Amino acid sequence: MKILKKILFFFFLLTLCGCSNEKDTQDYQSMQEKLINMEAYSCDATLTYISNKGENTYSIKQKAKSDGRYYIETIKPEDFNGHKIVFDGNIIWQYNPSNEDKISISNKDKTARKEISIFSFLENHIKTKKANIETENSEDGLYTILEANVPSDSKYFKTEKLYINNNTKLPEKLIIYDEDGKERILVEYQNFEYNPKIEDSNFNIETLTNPK
């Protein structure tokens, strides 16, 4: 990830050269510093999966580190409250509190789950040839939009965009599109925090499911 961060630094540096004014330059520099120095993050999020049959929406808590480890806990809907998915760096674990069952899924993650991590997005963004950085002025404010290609053979996951609020410098939403440009996954972030202190126990399924 350190090598990727160096590449990200130079990518932003090239973008800065094309900024039209001092304010844009300052915004990009601030975002650059936030993203390059991000070793971990935590957030609440509204996660929506969109298919031809409709939408499924979940409220989740997410914690992630730049080494790939992550923790996802579902809060809503109520039927899934307390369900946890954890990647400890080697194995993906799934925990169901209704029967206290914890199982190892595999060591290879599903695209639909892996791609909701901002660290995964940044890696894709760096590797994408001619990745775009744009700005959008909406009623909610000014946003910088980073684009990336999704390294997947699935026609449902082809490109993605990360929206960062220029005022707060916080990611606000991530959208993943299919090959036809239709939205397939929408992640809306709340209470996003850069570099919180996250204990290793947050990625240990035994500790999470057998608290003292």
Buried (B, 14 or more C-beta within 10 A) or exposed (E): BEEBBEEBEEBBEEBBEEBEEEEBBEBBBEBBEBBBEBBBBBBBBBBBBBEEEEEEEBBBBBBBBBEBBBBBBBBEEEEBEEBBBBBBEEEBBBBBBEEEEBEEBEEEBEBBBBBBBBBBBBBBBBEBEEBEBEBEEEEEEBBBBBBBBBBBEEEBBBBBBBBBBBEEBBBBBBBBBBEEEEEBBBBBBEEBEBBEEBEEEBBBBEBBBEEE
